[in-house]
Amino acid sequence: MRKAIKLMGVLTAICALMFTVACGNGDKDNSSASGSGKTLTLGVWKGTEAENKTRKKLIADFEKESGITVKEKVYNDYETQLQTDLVGGTAPDVFYVDAYLAPSLIEKKVLAPLDDYISKTKDFDTEDFYKPVYKAFTGEDKAQYGLPKDYSTLGIFYNEKMFADAGIDPNTIPTTADKMGPFLESLKAKLPKDVVPSAFTADLARQMYIAQASGEPILTKDGYSNLDNPKIITALQPLVDWYQKGLIKRPADLGQDWSGDSFGAGKAAMMVEGNWAIAHLKQNFPDVKFGTKEVPTIDGKKGTMVFTVSYAMNAAAKDKDAAWKLIEYFTGKTGMKTWAEGASVLPSRQSVAKEMNIESDPILKPFVAGAEYATPWQDGTTLSIVSDQYKNMLPSALKGEMTLKEAMKKATETANNDIKTQLKN
């Protein structure tokens, strides 16, 4: 999951009476006979080999339990193709929705609210979901438009050998942001000249929680950019300072496309990345031994980003009761455990994480901890415009071509012109 990361009826009287029995609960679907002869389509993107294999098992298990046949529709260009299908009336009954895309789809009213189904399903227990992950799919109207299948957060990765050779104990990695600069300088002094202390991705999807640490939001209430807010600039300034001192570098500066490759190739002793980097490192850089830590607090507050994807129901689905049964099973405890174990992802239910003993895993522990306080990569329908301009203008500040204040002012002006046009339309 390298991407900066991107993508939801009315019950009949009879189903309302039968719902508790027919739809089962969060652990197991007990409705095998009632779904006989029904067919659903499930829209997904192609994942890893493990994800694709596990999803097929999950579908087979659901079909056996419910009697409902599920046909997959795999998208290669997910966002574009799904939008086309939604406009054309050919979208699947249930499909993946990235938290990043959720506000746009909710606004277009193409996702069915799930609250009535949730409330009538015995023991589904929405409190079991990590709150930031669950709320990523809650609309401004407080309705729930998707249920998260898994999630990823950001954490610090460190190269064990490099730290050992430098004589630095990984436990001295600062837990507070104000001490990170001096630590990186100390680390740099003890590393080989061709190794940077930390790789860094100049992307709002990775820095949104930093920018908002003072309490100032990236977007105004009207959906316009607030990047030029003095408090946001102050919060981001250390990144520019560290970059200009050579304490952090972008993958492009190090000859790679992604921090995971820079770290794996030994170009950086540390990086801030998502837990998706774990499998990548083990597969492609098996000789690199690494540890992980939570990202440091800012002004005493914990923070990180969370990226998540939900199962959402098409508002135009012909059989919404059957569609709910699929969502219920896939995001219930049994289905989620099957998915998390097989696909090697983090389950969005706390009970499943505990059952899998994930919280005691020394590598995964920081990422699981982050799920409790993370900022979802999602904020209205104009976030993509602001994110694009941040990505366009931040390099100018990093390179010293303009100050961060000038760069963010330019980013805000350009973004807001585009936002104004979008909101008019």
Secondary structure, DSSP 8 states (H G I E B T S, - for coil): --SS--------HHHHHHHHHHH--SS----TTTTTT-EEEEEEE---HHHHHHHHHHHHHHHHHH--EEEEEEESSHHHHHHHHHHHT---SEEEEETTTHHHHHHTT-B---HHHHHTSTT--GGGB-HHHHHTTB-TTS-B--EEEEEEEEEEEEEHHHHHHHT--GGGS-SBGGGHHHHHHHHHHHS-TT-EEEE----HHHHHHHHTTTS--SB-TTS-B-TT-HHHHHHHHHHHHHHHTTSEE-HHHHT-SSHHHHHHTTSEEEEEEETHHHHHHHHH-TT--EEEE---BBTTB---EEEEEEEEEBTT-S-HHHHHHHHHHHHSHHHHHHHHHHHT-B-SBHHHHHHTTGGG-TTTHHHHHHTTT-EES--SSSHHHHHHHHHHHHHHHHTTSS-HHHHHHHHHHHHHHHHHHHHH-
